[in-house]
Amino acid sequence: MNIGEIRAKTDEEVLDEIEDLKEALFKLRLQKSSGQLENENVLKQTRHDIARCKTVLRERQLAAERVAKEGSSHA
């Protein structure tokens, strides 16, 4: 998943994606511990996808705070 795909989603969709990725990461960790995981790079990729989603949410939060602050200072 690339950053453009994440930015195209709404906040709710991004939060749902984070939950799905966390669940997938849990399952991948179980597979790794039982020796069934063939490609361990999937773990790293999933963690990075979670981080990307959280980054987009944080960027949106900061932008909203900045707009609110600018709006209240002009009033």
N, C-alpha and C positions, 0 to 999 in steps of 0.2 A: 504494500500500500504506500503510495507516495503522498507527499504533503498536499498537493493540489486536490487529490480525492478527498482528503480529510477536510480541507477548507471549504469544499463545496457542500458539506453536510451541515445540518443545523446542530445546535448545541445538544439537543436531545439525541440525535442520531450519533453524535460523537460519544456521548456518555454510554449509549447502548453498545457502541463498538468497543469501548474500553472494557465493559463488562464481558463481552464475548471474547475479547483477547485474553483477559485474565483467566477466564474459564479454560480457554485453549492452552494457556501457559501451564495451568495446573495439570491438565491432562498430559501435556508433553513432559512435565517433570515426573509424573507417575511412570510414563513410558521409559524415561531415561533410567529411573531407579530400578525398574524391572528388567532393564537390558533390551527393551524392544525398540528403542528409538534408533533409527538408522542414520538420520542426518541431524547432528546436534546444532547445526547452524540455524535450524528452525527456531530453537530457543532464543538465540540472540536476536533474530529477526522479529520475533513476537515481542520481546522486551522493547526493542526500538520502536515498533509500531505503537505500543502503549505510550511510550515517551512522546512520540510525535503528536498523538491525540491530546495528551495532557498539555503539551506546549501550545497547541492551537487554542484550547480552552483558556489557558492563562493569557495568551495574547488578546483574546476577545474580552476577557475580564478587565485587563489593564486599559484597553481602548475604551470600554464603557465607563470606567472610573475617570479617565482623562476627559471624556466628553461631559460627564456629570460635573466634574470639577470646573471645567471651563464655562459651562452653562450657569453654574451658581455664582461664579466670580463676576460675570457680566451683568447679573441682575441687580 
